Amino acid sequence: MTDLDQPLAPDVPAAPHSASGERVATADLSDVAPPARPARRWTPRRVVATPPAYDHPHGQRIMKQVEAHGIEVERLRSARLTGMRGDTDRETYARAKNTMAIVVSPPSRRRLQPIAPSADWRFDLAEGCPAHCQYCYLAGSLSGPPVTRVYADLDDILDNLAGYAGHGTVTSRHRARRDEGTTFEASCYTDPLALEHLTGSWRRAVEHFGAWDAPVQLRWTTKFDDVDGFLGIAHHGRTRVRVSVNCLPVTTRFEGGTSRLRDRLAALRRLALDGYPVGLTIAPIMPVDGWRAAYGELISQVAAAVDGVPALDLTAELITHRFTPGSRDVLLGWYPRTGLEMDEESRSRKHGKFGAIKYVYPAPVMTELRTWFESEISARLPGCRILYWT
């Protein structure tokens, strides 16, 4: 399902020490830039456009960009997406995952919602993701076949953000994060770099925030490495790009269709050298066999990737694995042979603010994980700020 990553060779002379005082290996990322192979890019088998998408300049730009990649754009007769369902759930999944639809965002998306603990506000430039992560949280968040929808009305979406600046309650009122200004998360329902070569939407968002002379910050996260189009543009430090990473036992088993871990870290370095605030989204954290050694190696690779970056601004967001009854059923339909642990009996049951049930690790496991991660990151990535644990 996914590319096999290989652990990076230890750089013994420069080895740091763990929080417990033990000497640990530092991964050698001397060839971290450029990546060993071209950046991974998704090529959808079918691209469709709804009639309203043709009324927006950005919709027209997306269509031209798609066609420049040799992909035909099929014009639909209505705004309704058809022909996505197959005879089985697996066939429906396969069709949808290979389809990109150019559409106009629903009017409800203009009413931004807080997205705790990540950011003050969430806004969307697309929904759906072409990757095949077997723990995908979108399985419980989006309804219907997992078609990737990209929004043609980008200009309206970006213009709408100004009314929310200065009114956040999640991060801009949090003492430890006030320096970020009003934060806007743009990757809740998709992976930007999986789509950027086809849409150009996130580069335009970065340029929009770079020209926005106000205490604001754009945020997005990715499991891909195609960042070269973001280098050298006038971002003015108002975009924080986070790279979603995990230990190799998780990355190689459960993250199909994504860039290799070492390529993601190479991309992180290139962005940091270009002056971007950067971050790690370590997610979903799982207590797999040998997790301390596996995650310790991950932290070593991160340390090597950012070594020597001047004025490094690095954060970490630590998110443990959880699932709902609904997402579990959807994921098992998509990936019936998955080895992902989703045993309700071994988990603690929690209720969300709207009464939704989710299953998380028991409190002792959460405490052990959190204590270890906070200690190790503090010791081995001393300049990294942990923004939250969940």
Contacts in CASP RR format, 6 or more apart in sequence:
PFRMAT RR
TARGET T0000
AUTHOR 0000-0000-0000
METHOD contacts of the structure
MODEL  1
MTDLDQPLAPDVPAAPHSASGERVATADLSDVAPPARPARRWTPRRVVAT
PPAYDHPHGQRIMKQVEAHGIEVERLRSARLTGMRGDTDRETYARAKNTM
AIVVSPPSRRRLQPIAPSADWRFDLAEGCPAHCQYCYLAGSLSGPPVTRV
YADLDDILDNLAGYAGHGTVTSRHRARRDEGTTFEASCYTDPLALEHLTG
SWRRAVEHFGAWDAPVQLRWTTKFDDVDGFLGIAHHGRTRVRVSVNCLPV
TTRFEGGTSRLRDRLAALRRLALDGYPVGLTIAPIMPVDGWRAAYGELIS
QVAAAVDGVPALDLTAELITHRFTPGSRDVLLGWYPRTGLEMDEESRSRK
HGKFGAIKYVYPAPVMTELRTWFESEISARLPGCRILYWT
1 132 0 8 1.000
1 134 0 8 1.000
1 256 0 8 1.000
1 257 0 8 1.000
2 132 0 8 1.000
2 251 0 8 1.000
2 252 0 8 1.000
2 253 0 8 1.000
2 254 0 8 1.000
2 255 0 8 1.000
2 256 0 8 1.000
2 257 0 8 1.000
2 258 0 8 1.000
3 252 0 8 1.000
3 256 0 8 1.000
3 257 0 8 1.000
3 259 0 8 1.000
3 260 0 8 1.000
4 252 0 8 1.000
5 248 0 8 1.000
5 251 0 8 1.000
5 252 0 8 1.000
5 260 0 8 1.000
5 261 0 8 1.000
5 262 0 8 1.000
6 262 0 8 1.000
7 27 0 8 1.000
7 248 0 8 1.000
7 297 0 8 1.000
8 27 0 8 1.000
8 28 0 8 1.000
8 29 0 8 1.000
8 262 0 8 1.000
8 300 0 8 1.000
8 301 0 8 1.000
8 304 0 8 1.000
9 27 0 8 1.000
9 28 0 8 1.000
10 25 0 8 1.000
10 26 0 8 1.000
10 27 0 8 1.000
10 28 0 8 1.000
10 300 0 8 1.000
11 25 0 8 1.000
11 26 0 8 1.000
11 27 0 8 1.000
11 28 0 8 1.000
11 304 0 8 1.000
12 25 0 8 1.000
12 26 0 8 1.000
14 26 0 8 1.000
15 23 0 8 1.000
15 24 0 8 1.000
15 25 0 8 1.000
15 26 0 8 1.000
16 23 0 8 1.000
16 24 0 8 1.000
16 26 0 8 1.000
16 303 0 8 1.000
16 379 0 8 1.000
16 380 0 8 1.000
17 23 0 8 1.000
17 24 0 8 1.000
17 379 0 8 1.000
17 380 0 8 1.000
18 24 0 8 1.000
18 296 0 8 1.000
18 375 0 8 1.000
18 376 0 8 1.000
18 379 0 8 1.000
18 380 0 8 1.000
19 375 0 8 1.000
19 376 0 8 1.000
19 378 0 8 1.000
19 379 0 8 1.000
19 380 0 8 1.000
20 375 0 8 1.000
21 379 0 8 1.000
24 296 0 8 1.000
24 300 0 8 1.000
24 380 0 8 1.000
25 297 0 8 1.000
25 300 0 8 1.000
26 300 0 8 1.000
26 303 0 8 1.000
26 304 0 8 1.000
27 297 0 8 1.000
27 300 0 8 1.000
27 301 0 8 1.000
27 303 0 8 1.000
27 304 0 8 1.000
28 304 0 8 1.000
29 262 0 8 1.000
29 265 0 8 1.000
29 266 0 8 1.000
29 269 0 8 1.000
29 301 0 8 1.000
29 304 0 8 1.000
29 305 0 8 1.000
29 307 0 8 1.000
32 262 0 8 1.000
32 265 0 8 1.000
32 266 0 8 1.000
32 269 0 8 1.000
32 304 0 8 1.000
32 305 0 8 1.000
33 266 0 8 1.000
33 269 0 8 1.000
33 270 0 8 1.000
33 273 0 8 1.000
34 266 0 8 1.000
35 225 0 8 1.000
35 262 0 8 1.000
35 263 0 8 1.000
35 266 0 8 1.000
35 267 0 8 1.000
36 262 0 8 1.000
36 263 0 8 1.000
37 263 0 8 1.000
39 224 0 8 1.000
39 225 0 8 1.000
39 226 0 8 1.000
39 227 0 8 1.000
39 228 0 8 1.000
39 259 0 8 1.000
39 263 0 8 1.000
39 267 0 8 1.000
40 224 0 8 1.000
40 225 0 8 1.000
40 226 0 8 1.000
40 257 0 8 1.000
40 258 0 8 1.000
40 259 0 8 1.000
40 263 0 8 1.000
41 197 0 8 1.000
41 226 0 8 1.000
42 130 0 8 1.000
42 194 0 8 1.000
42 195 0 8 1.000
42 198 0 8 1.000
43 69 0 8 1.000
43 71 0 8 1.000
44 71 0 8 1.000
44 98 0 8 1.000
44 99 0 8 1.000
44 100 0 8 1.000
44 130 0 8 1.000
44 148 0 8 1.000
44 198 0 8 1.000
45 98 0 8 1.000
45 99 0 8 1.000
46 74 0 8 1.000
46 95 0 8 1.000
46 98 0 8 1.000
46 99 0 8 1.000
46 100 0 8 1.000
47 66 0 8 1.000
47 71 0 8 1.000
47 72 0 8 1.000
47 73 0 8 1.000
47 74 0 8 1.000
47 99 0 8 1.000
47 100 0 8 1.000
47 101 0 8 1.000
47 102 0 8 1.000
48 73 0 8 1.000
48 74 0 8 1.000
48 75 0 8 1.000
48 76 0 8 1.000
48 81 0 8 1.000
48 99 0 8 1.000
48 100 0 8 1.000
48 101 0 8 1.000
48 102 0 8 1.000
49 59 0 8 1.000
49 63 0 8 1.000
49 73 0 8 1.000
49 74 0 8 1.000
49 75 0 8 1.000
49 76 0 8 1.000
49 101 0 8 1.000
49 102 0 8 1.000
49 103 0 8 1.000
49 152 0 8 1.000
50 76 0 8 1.000
50 78 0 8 1.000
50 79 0 8 1.000
50 80 0 8 1.000
50 81 0 8 1.000
50 101 0 8 1.000
50 102 0 8 1.000
50 103 0 8 1.000
50 104 0 8 1.000
51 75 0 8 1.000
51 76 0 8 1.000
51 77 0 8 1.000
51 78 0 8 1.000
51 79 0 8 1.000
52 79 0 8 1.000
52 103 0 8 1.000
52 104 0 8 1.000
52 152 0 8 1.000
53 59 0 8 1.000
53 62 0 8 1.000
53 63 0 8 1.000
53 102 0 8 1.000
53 103 0 8 1.000
53 104 0 8 1.000
53 152 0 8 1.000
54 60 0 8 1.000
54 75 0 8 1.000
54 152 0 8 1.000
55 104 0 8 1.000
55 152 0 8 1.000
56 104 0 8 1.000
56 152 0 8 1.000
56 153 0 8 1.000
56 154 0 8 1.000
56 155 0 8 1.000
56 156 0 8 1.000
57 155 0 8 1.000
58 151 0 8 1.000
58 152 0 8 1.000
58 153 0 8 1.000
58 154 0 8 1.000
58 155 0 8 1.000
58 201 0 8 1.000
58 204 0 8 1.000
59 102 0 8 1.000
59 152 0 8 1.000
59 153 0 8 1.000
59 154 0 8 1.000
61 200 0 8 1.000
62 102 0 8 1.000
62 150 0 8 1.000
62 152 0 8 1.000
62 198 0 8 1.000
62 199 0 8 1.000
62 200 0 8 1.000
62 201 0 8 1.000
63 73 0 8 1.000
63 102 0 8 1.000
65 197 0 8 1.000
65 198 0 8 1.000
65 199 0 8 1.000
65 200 0 8 1.000
66 73 0 8 1.000
66 100 0 8 1.000
66 102 0 8 1.000
66 198 0 8 1.000
67 73 0 8 1.000
69 197 0 8 1.000
69 198 0 8 1.000
73 102 0 8 1.000
76 82 0 8 1.000
79 103 0 8 1.000
79 104 0 8 1.000
81 101 0 8 1.000
81 103 0 8 1.000
81 147 0 8 1.000
83 95 0 8 1.000
84 92 0 8 1.000
84 95 0 8 1.000
84 96 0 8 1.000
84 99 0 8 1.000
84 145 0 8 1.000
84 147 0 8 1.000
85 92 0 8 1.000
85 95 0 8 1.000
85 145 0 8 1.000
86 92 0 8 1.000
86 95 0 8 1.000
89 333 0 8 1.000
89 334 0 8 1.000
90 333 0 8 1.000
90 334 0 8 1.000
90 336 0 8 1.000
92 145 0 8 1.000
93 145 0 8 1.000
93 146 0 8 1.000
93 333 0 8 1.000
93 334 0 8 1.000
95 145 0 8 1.000
96 144 0 8 1.000
96 145 0 8 1.000
96 146 0 8 1.000
96 147 0 8 1.000
97 130 0 8 1.000
97 132 0 8 1.000
97 146 0 8 1.000
97 148 0 8 1.000
98 130 0 8 1.000
99 147 0 8 1.000
99 148 0 8 1.000
100 130 0 8 1.000
100 147 0 8 1.000
100 148 0 8 1.000
100 149 0 8 1.000
100 150 0 8 1.000
100 195 0 8 1.000
100 198 0 8 1.000
101 147 0 8 1.000
101 148 0 8 1.000
101 149 0 8 1.000
101 150 0 8 1.000
102 149 0 8 1.000
102 150 0 8 1.000
102 152 0 8 1.000
103 149 0 8 1.000
103 150 0 8 1.000
103 151 0 8 1.000
103 152 0 8 1.000
104 151 0 8 1.000
104 152 0 8 1.000
104 153 0 8 1.000
105 124 0 8 1.000
105 151 0 8 1.000
105 153 0 8 1.000
105 157 0 8 1.000
109 123 0 8 1.000
109 124 0 8 1.000
109 157 0 8 1.000
110 156 0 8 1.000
110 157 0 8 1.000
110 160 0 8 1.000
112 121 0 8 1.000
112 122 0 8 1.000
112 123 0 8 1.000
112 160 0 8 1.000
112 161 0 8 1.000
112 164 0 8 1.000
113 121 0 8 1.000
113 122 0 8 1.000
114 120 0 8 1.000
114 121 0 8 1.000
114 122 0 8 1.000
114 168 0 8 1.000
114 169 0 8 1.000
114 170 0 8 1.000
115 121 0 8 1.000
115 122 0 8 1.000
115 170 0 8 1.000
115 185 0 8 1.000
115 188 0 8 1.000
116 170 0 8 1.000
117 170 0 8 1.000
117 387 0 8 1.000
117 388 0 8 1.000
117 390 0 8 1.000
118 170 0 8 1.000
118 171 0 8 1.000
118 183 0 8 1.000
118 185 0 8 1.000
118 219 0 8 1.000
118 317 0 8 1.000
118 388 0 8 1.000
119 170 0 8 1.000
119 171 0 8 1.000
119 183 0 8 1.000
119 184 0 8 1.000
119 185 0 8 1.000
119 219 0 8 1.000
120 164 0 8 1.000
120 167 0 8 1.000
120 168 0 8 1.000
120 169 0 8 1.000
120 170 0 8 1.000
120 171 0 8 1.000
120 172 0 8 1.000
120 182 0 8 1.000
120 183 0 8 1.000
120 184 0 8 1.000
121 161 0 8 1.000
121 164 0 8 1.000
121 168 0 8 1.000
121 182 0 8 1.000
121 183 0 8 1.000
121 184 0 8 1.000
121 185 0 8 1.000
122 184 0 8 1.000
122 185 0 8 1.000
122 186 0 8 1.000
122 188 0 8 1.000
123 157 0 8 1.000
123 160 0 8 1.000
123 161 0 8 1.000
123 184 0 8 1.000
123 185 0 8 1.000
123 186 0 8 1.000
124 151 0 8 1.000
124 157 0 8 1.000
124 186 0 8 1.000
124 188 0 8 1.000
124 189 0 8 1.000
124 190 0 8 1.000
125 150 0 8 1.000
125 151 0 8 1.000
125 154 0 8 1.000
125 157 0 8 1.000
125 186 0 8 1.000
125 190 0 8 1.000
125 192 0 8 1.000
125 199 0 8 1.000
125 201 0 8 1.000
125 202 0 8 1.000
125 205 0 8 1.000
126 148 0 8 1.000
126 149 0 8 1.000
126 150 0 8 1.000
126 151 0 8 1.000
126 189 0 8 1.000
126 190 0 8 1.000
126 192 0 8 1.000
126 195 0 8 1.000
126 199 0 8 1.000
126 201 0 8 1.000
127 142 0 8 1.000
127 148 0 8 1.000
127 149 0 8 1.000
127 189 0 8 1.000
127 190 0 8 1.000
128 138 0 8 1.000
128 142 0 8 1.000
128 146 0 8 1.000
128 147 0 8 1.000
128 148 0 8 1.000
128 149 0 8 1.000
128 189 0 8 1.000
128 190 0 8 1.000
129 136 0 8 1.000
129 138 0 8 1.000
129 146 0 8 1.000
129 148 0 8 1.000
129 189 0 8 1.000
129 190 0 8 1.000
129 191 0 8 1.000
129 194 0 8 1.000
130 148 0 8 1.000
130 191 0 8 1.000
130 194 0 8 1.000
130 195 0 8 1.000
130 257 0 8 1.000
131 191 0 8 1.000
131 194 0 8 1.000
131 223 0 8 1.000
131 255 0 8 1.000
131 256 0 8 1.000
131 257 0 8 1.000
131 258 0 8 1.000
132 255 0 8 1.000
132 256 0 8 1.000
132 257 0 8 1.000
132 335 0 8 1.000
133 223 0 8 1.000
133 254 0 8 1.000
133 255 0 8 1.000
133 256 0 8 1.000
133 258 0 8 1.000
134 253 0 8 1.000
134 254 0 8 1.000
134 255 0 8 1.000
134 256 0 8 1.000
134 331 0 8 1.000
134 334 0 8 1.000
134 335 0 8 1.000
134 338 0 8 1.000
134 339 0 8 1.000
134 340 0 8 1.000
135 254 0 8 1.000
135 284 0 8 1.000
135 321 0 8 1.000
135 323 0 8 1.000
135 331 0 8 1.000
135 340 0 8 1.000
136 331 0 8 1.000
136 334 0 8 1.000
137 327 0 8 1.000
138 146 0 8 1.000
138 189 0 8 1.000
139 146 0 8 1.000
139 326 0 8 1.000
139 327 0 8 1.000
139 330 0 8 1.000
139 331 0 8 1.000
139 334 0 8 1.000
140 324 0 8 1.000
140 326 0 8 1.000
140 327 0 8 1.000
140 330 0 8 1.000
141 189 0 8 1.000
141 327 0 8 1.000
142 189 0 8 1.000
148 190 0 8 1.000
148 195 0 8 1.000
150 195 0 8 1.000
150 198 0 8 1.000
150 199 0 8 1.000
150 201 0 8 1.000
151 157 0 8 1.000
151 201 0 8 1.000
154 201 0 8 1.000
154 204 0 8 1.000
154 205 0 8 1.000
158 204 0 8 1.000
158 205 0 8 1.000
158 208 0 8 1.000
161 184 0 8 1.000
161 216 0 8 1.000
164 182 0 8 1.000
164 184 0 8 1.000
165 182 0 8 1.000
165 214 0 8 1.000
165 215 0 8 1.000
165 216 0 8 1.000
166 172 0 8 1.000
166 181 0 8 1.000
166 182 0 8 1.000
166 215 0 8 1.000
167 182 0 8 1.000
168 182 0 8 1.000
168 183 0 8 1.000
170 183 0 8 1.000
171 177 0 8 1.000
171 178 0 8 1.000
171 180 0 8 1.000
171 181 0 8 1.000
171 182 0 8 1.000
171 183 0 8 1.000
172 178 0 8 1.000
172 180 0 8 1.000
172 181 0 8 1.000
172 182 0 8 1.000
172 183 0 8 1.000
176 385 0 8 1.000
177 183 0 8 1.000
177 387 0 8 1.000
180 217 0 8 1.000
180 240 0 8 1.000
181 215 0 8 1.000
181 216 0 8 1.000
181 217 0 8 1.000
182 214 0 8 1.000
182 215 0 8 1.000
182 216 0 8 1.000
182 217 0 8 1.000
183 216 0 8 1.000
183 217 0 8 1.000
183 219 0 8 1.000
184 209 0 8 1.000
184 216 0 8 1.000
184 217 0 8 1.000
184 218 0 8 1.000
184 219 0 8 1.000
185 219 0 8 1.000
185 220 0 8 1.000
186 192 0 8 1.000
186 202 0 8 1.000
186 205 0 8 1.000
186 218 0 8 1.000
186 219 0 8 1.000
186 220 0 8 1.000
187 219 0 8 1.000
187 220 0 8 1.000
187 221 0 8 1.000
187 222 0 8 1.000
191 221 0 8 1.000
191 222 0 8 1.000
191 223 0 8 1.000
191 224 0 8 1.000
192 201 0 8 1.000
192 202 0 8 1.000
192 220 0 8 1.000
192 222 0 8 1.000
193 202 0 8 1.000
193 222 0 8 1.000
193 223 0 8 1.000
193 224 0 8 1.000
193 225 0 8 1.000
193 226 0 8 1.000
193 227 0 8 1.000
194 222 0 8 1.000
194 223 0 8 1.000
194 224 0 8 1.000
195 201 0 8 1.000
195 202 0 8 1.000
196 202 0 8 1.000
196 203 0 8 1.000
196 226 0 8 1.000
196 229 0 8 1.000
197 226 0 8 1.000
202 220 0 8 1.000
202 230 0 8 1.000
203 229 0 8 1.000
203 230 0 8 1.000
203 233 0 8 1.000
205 218 0 8 1.000
205 239 0 8 1.000
206 218 0 8 1.000
206 230 0 8 1.000
206 233 0 8 1.000
206 235 0 8 1.000
206 239 0 8 1.000
207 233 0 8 1.000
207 234 0 8 1.000
207 235 0 8 1.000
208 218 0 8 1.000
209 216 0 8 1.000
209 217 0 8 1.000
209 218 0 8 1.000
209 235 0 8 1.000
209 236 0 8 1.000
209 238 0 8 1.000
209 239 0 8 1.000
210 234 0 8 1.000
210 235 0 8 1.000
210 236 0 8 1.000
210 237 0 8 1.000
210 238 0 8 1.000
210 239 0 8 1.000
211 234 0 8 1.000
212 238 0 8 1.000
216 238 0 8 1.000
217 238 0 8 1.000
217 239 0 8 1.000
217 240 0 8 1.000
217 277 0 8 1.000
218 238 0 8 1.000
218 239 0 8 1.000
218 240 0 8 1.000
219 239 0 8 1.000
219 240 0 8 1.000
219 242 0 8 1.000
220 239 0 8 1.000
220 241 0 8 1.000
220 242 0 8 1.000
221 241 0 8 1.000
221 242 0 8 1.000
221 243 0 8 1.000
221 244 0 8 1.000
221 281 0 8 1.000
222 241 0 8 1.000
222 242 0 8 1.000
222 243 0 8 1.000
222 244 0 8 1.000
222 264 0 8 1.000
223 243 0 8 1.000
223 244 0 8 1.000
223 255 0 8 1.000
223 258 0 8 1.000
223 259 0 8 1.000
223 264 0 8 1.000
224 258 0 8 1.000
224 259 0 8 1.000
224 264 0 8 1.000
224 267 0 8 1.000
225 259 0 8 1.000
225 260 0 8 1.000
225 263 0 8 1.000
225 264 0 8 1.000
225 266 0 8 1.000
225 267 0 8 1.000
226 259 0 8 1.000
226 267 0 8 1.000
227 241 0 8 1.000
227 267 0 8 1.000
227 270 0 8 1.000
227 271 0 8 1.000
228 270 0 8 1.000
230 241 0 8 1.000
230 271 0 8 1.000
230 274 0 8 1.000
230 276 0 8 1.000
231 270 0 8 1.000
231 271 0 8 1.000
231 274 0 8 1.000
232 274 0 8 1.000
235 274 0 8 1.000
235 275 0 8 1.000
235 276 0 8 1.000
237 275 0 8 1.000
237 276 0 8 1.000
237 277 0 8 1.000
239 276 0 8 1.000
239 277 0 8 1.000
240 276 0 8 1.000
240 277 0 8 1.000
240 278 0 8 1.000
240 279 0 8 1.000
240 313 0 8 1.000
240 315 0 8 1.000
241 268 0 8 1.000
241 271 0 8 1.000
241 276 0 8 1.000
241 277 0 8 1.000
241 278 0 8 1.000
241 279 0 8 1.000
242 278 0 8 1.000
242 279 0 8 1.000
242 280 0 8 1.000
242 281 0 8 1.000
242 315 0 8 1.000
242 317 0 8 1.000
243 264 0 8 1.000
243 265 0 8 1.000
243 267 0 8 1.000
243 268 0 8 1.000
243 278 0 8 1.000
243 279 0 8 1.000
243 280 0 8 1.000
243 281 0 8 1.000
244 264 0 8 1.000
244 281 0 8 1.000
244 283 0 8 1.000
245 251 0 8 1.000
245 261 0 8 1.000
245 264 0 8 1.000
245 265 0 8 1.000
245 280 0 8 1.000
245 281 0 8 1.000
245 282 0 8 1.000
245 298 0 8 1.000
245 302 0 8 1.000
246 255 0 8 1.000
246 261 0 8 1.000
246 282 0 8 1.000
246 283 0 8 1.000
246 284 0 8 1.000
246 285 0 8 1.000
246 298 0 8 1.000
247 288 0 8 1.000
247 291 0 8 1.000
247 294 0 8 1.000
247 295 0 8 1.000
247 296 0 8 1.000
247 297 0 8 1.000
247 298 0 8 1.000
248 261 0 8 1.000
248 294 0 8 1.000
248 297 0 8 1.000
248 298 0 8 1.000
249 288 0 8 1.000
249 289 0 8 1.000
249 294 0 8 1.000
250 284 0 8 1.000
250 286 0 8 1.000
250 288 0 8 1.000
250 294 0 8 1.000
251 258 0 8 1.000
251 261 0 8 1.000
253 339 0 8 1.000
254 338 0 8 1.000
254 340 0 8 1.000
259 267 0 8 1.000
261 298 0 8 1.000
261 301 0 8 1.000
262 301 0 8 1.000
265 301 0 8 1.000
265 302 0 8 1.000
265 305 0 8 1.000
266 305 0 8 1.000
268 278 0 8 1.000
268 279 0 8 1.000
268 280 0 8 1.000
268 302 0 8 1.000
268 305 0 8 1.000
268 306 0 8 1.000
269 305 0 8 1.000
269 306 0 8 1.000
269 309 0 8 1.000
271 278 0 8 1.000
272 278 0 8 1.000
272 306 0 8 1.000
272 309 0 8 1.000
272 312 0 8 1.000
272 313 0 8 1.000
272 314 0 8 1.000
273 309 0 8 1.000
275 311 0 8 1.000
277 313 0 8 1.000
277 314 0 8 1.000
277 315 0 8 1.000
278 306 0 8 1.000
278 312 0 8 1.000
278 313 0 8 1.000
278 314 0 8 1.000
278 315 0 8 1.000
279 314 0 8 1.000
279 315 0 8 1.000
279 316 0 8 1.000
279 317 0 8 1.000
280 302 0 8 1.000
280 314 0 8 1.000
280 315 0 8 1.000
280 316 0 8 1.000
280 317 0 8 1.000
280 384 0 8 1.000
281 316 0 8 1.000
281 317 0 8 1.000
281 319 0 8 1.000
282 295 0 8 1.000
282 298 0 8 1.000
282 316 0 8 1.000
282 317 0 8 1.000
282 318 0 8 1.000
282 319 0 8 1.000
282 373 0 8 1.000
283 317 0 8 1.000
283 318 0 8 1.000
283 319 0 8 1.000
283 320 0 8 1.000
284 319 0 8 1.000
284 320 0 8 1.000
284 321 0 8 1.000
284 322 0 8 1.000
285 295 0 8 1.000
285 318 0 8 1.000
285 319 0 8 1.000
285 320 0 8 1.000
285 321 0 8 1.000
285 369 0 8 1.000
285 373 0 8 1.000
286 320 0 8 1.000
286 321 0 8 1.000
286 341 0 8 1.000
287 361 0 8 1.000
287 365 0 8 1.000
287 368 0 8 1.000
287 369 0 8 1.000
288 294 0 8 1.000
291 369 0 8 1.000
292 372 0 8 1.000
295 372 0 8 1.000
295 373 0 8 1.000
295 376 0 8 1.000
296 376 0 8 1.000
296 380 0 8 1.000
299 376 0 8 1.000
299 377 0 8 1.000
299 380 0 8 1.000
299 381 0 8 1.000
300 380 0 8 1.000
302 381 0 8 1.000
303 380 0 8 1.000
303 381 0 8 1.000
306 312 0 8 1.000
306 314 0 8 1.000
306 381 0 8 1.000
312 383 0 8 1.000
314 381 0 8 1.000
314 383 0 8 1.000
314 384 0 8 1.000
314 385 0 8 1.000
315 384 0 8 1.000
315 385 0 8 1.000
315 386 0 8 1.000
315 387 0 8 1.000
316 377 0 8 1.000
316 381 0 8 1.000
316 384 0 8 1.000
316 385 0 8 1.000
316 386 0 8 1.000
316 387 0 8 1.000
317 386 0 8 1.000
317 387 0 8 1.000
317 388 0 8 1.000
318 370 0 8 1.000
318 373 0 8 1.000
318 386 0 8 1.000
318 388 0 8 1.000
318 389 0 8 1.000
318 390 0 8 1.000
319 389 0 8 1.000
319 390 0 8 1.000
320 360 0 8 1.000
320 361 0 8 1.000
320 366 0 8 1.000
320 369 0 8 1.000
320 389 0 8 1.000
320 390 0 8 1.000
321 361 0 8 1.000
322 358 0 8 1.000
322 359 0 8 1.000
322 360 0 8 1.000
322 361 0 8 1.000
323 331 0 8 1.000
323 342 0 8 1.000
323 358 0 8 1.000
323 359 0 8 1.000
324 356 0 8 1.000
324 357 0 8 1.000
324 358 0 8 1.000
324 359 0 8 1.000
325 344 0 8 1.000
325 357 0 8 1.000
328 342 0 8 1.000
328 344 0 8 1.000
331 338 0 8 1.000
331 340 0 8 1.000
331 342 0 8 1.000
332 338 0 8 1.000
332 342 0 8 1.000
342 359 0 8 1.000
344 359 0 8 1.000
346 362 0 8 1.000
347 359 0 8 1.000
347 360 0 8 1.000
347 361 0 8 1.000
347 362 0 8 1.000
348 359 0 8 1.000
348 360 0 8 1.000
348 361 0 8 1.000
348 362 0 8 1.000
348 363 0 8 1.000
349 357 0 8 1.000
349 358 0 8 1.000
349 359 0 8 1.000
350 357 0 8 1.000
350 358 0 8 1.000
350 359 0 8 1.000
350 360 0 8 1.000
351 357 0 8 1.000
351 358 0 8 1.000
352 358 0 8 1.000
360 366 0 8 1.000
361 369 0 8 1.000
370 389 0 8 1.000
373 386 0 8 1.000
373 389 0 8 1.000
374 386 0 8 1.000
374 389 0 8 1.000
377 384 0 8 1.000
377 386 0 8 1.000
END
